[in-house]
Amino acid sequence: MLVVMKKDVTDEDLQQVKQYLIDEDFDFHQSTGANRTILGVIGDTREFSTVALEGLPGVHVVFKIPP
C-alpha cells in the first residue's frame, strides 16, 4: 500500500499518520521528495479498509496494491 501525503503536510500530520500505521501493526518506509512524501506500507493490507487512513489530515491519496 502506498500513502501519498499532501504537498503542504505538516510534521505533526505526518507523525499522526505514521503512528496510525504503527497502531495498525504495519511497518513502512518513508520517501521524501521535493514536493511529496510517500509512505510505502509493509504488511498484509488485504482486509484493511483505507477509509480512516484517507481521512487523516495531510493524506492526499492511498493506493492499495493488489496481491
C-alpha positions in Angstrom: 0.0 0.0 0.0 1.2 3.5 -0.7 0.2 6.6 1.2 0.8 9.8 -0.7 0.9 12.9 1.5 -0.3 16.3 0.5 2.4 18.8 -0.6 1.9 21.0 2.4 1.8 18.3 5.0 3.0 19.3 8.5 5.4 17.3 10.5 2.6 16.8 13.1 0.2 15.4 10.5 2.9 13.1 9.1 3.7 11.9 12.5 0.0 11.2 13.2 -0.2 9.1 10.0 2.9 7.1 10.9 1.5 6.5 14.4 -1.8 5.3 12.9 0.1 2.8 10.7 2.2 1.6 13.7 -1.0 1.2 15.8 -2.5 -0.9 13.0 0.6 -3.2 13.1 2.1 -2.0 9.8 5.7 -1.1 9.1 6.6 1.5 6.5 9.4 3.2 4.6 9.3 6.9 4.0 10.4 8.5 0.8 10.6 12.3 0.9 10.9 14.2 -2.4 11.0 17.8 -3.3 7.1 18.1 -3.4 5.7 14.9 -1.8 6.3 12.4 0.9 5.3 8.8 0.3 4.9 6.1 2.8 5.4 2.6 1.4 3.4 0.4 3.8 4.6 -3.2 4.6 2.2 -5.8 5.8 -1.0 -7.7 4.8 -3.4 -5.0 3.7 -6.0 -7.3 2.0 -8.5 -6.9 4.8 -7.5 -3.4 5.7 -10.0 -0.6 5.0 -8.4 2.6 3.9 -11.3 4.9 4.8 -10.0 6.1 8.2 -6.4 6.5 6.9 -7.6 8.5 3.9 -9.5 10.8 6.3 -6.4 11.7 8.3 -5.1 15.3 7.9 -2.3 15.5 5.4 -3.2 12.4 3.4 -3.6 13.1 -0.3 -4.4 9.5 -1.6 -4.0 5.9 -0.6 -3.2 3.2 -3.2 -3.7 -0.5 -2.3 -1.5 -2.8 -4.3 -3.3 -6.0 -5.3 -1.7 -9.2 -4.2 
